[in-house]
Amino acid sequence: MLYFETLGYNYSRKRCEDIVVWFINKYLPRHKLDITVVHRGLLREGVVGWCTVIDSNSCPRCFEIEVHNRMSIDDYVSTLFHELWHIYQHVKGDLKDKREKRYWKGIDCSYTNYSDQPWELEAIKMEEELLHCYKNLTTN
């Protein structure tokens, strides 16, 4: 079961909903999740998206994704898939936040440079695969 909500401006609600529902049905169909996607300007923060665990870090099921609201469609879809993959990592237990530290598959990676963080490298790889898969699905 998925509880889904979108907020913000300058985005396609239908596109966002289609992507999130497709992703959850494909990768996390047996989990009860609460996902809010907020669309807003993120230029000041210097990012195009991020994912935050809202509830318990031990068994996270409630998430907020923030996505920059002024991107091309492909960049938007890739960013949304990137952040959804972080939800997947949290739900599966590969990525955990505990006592101000970040763990990847049980190893403390709190001081790893952003460009070397294994969860980011995996999400970057997966956003491309997911975009390709999703585009094939929507064009057929």
Secondary structure, DSSP 8 states (H G I E B T S, - for coil): -EEEEEEESSS-HHHHHHHHHHHHHHH-TTS-EEEEEEEE--GGGT-SEEEEE-S-SSS--EEEEEEESSS-HHHHHHHHHHHHHHHHHHHHTSEEEETTEEEETTEE-TT--GGG-HHHHHHHHHHHHHHHHHHHHHH-
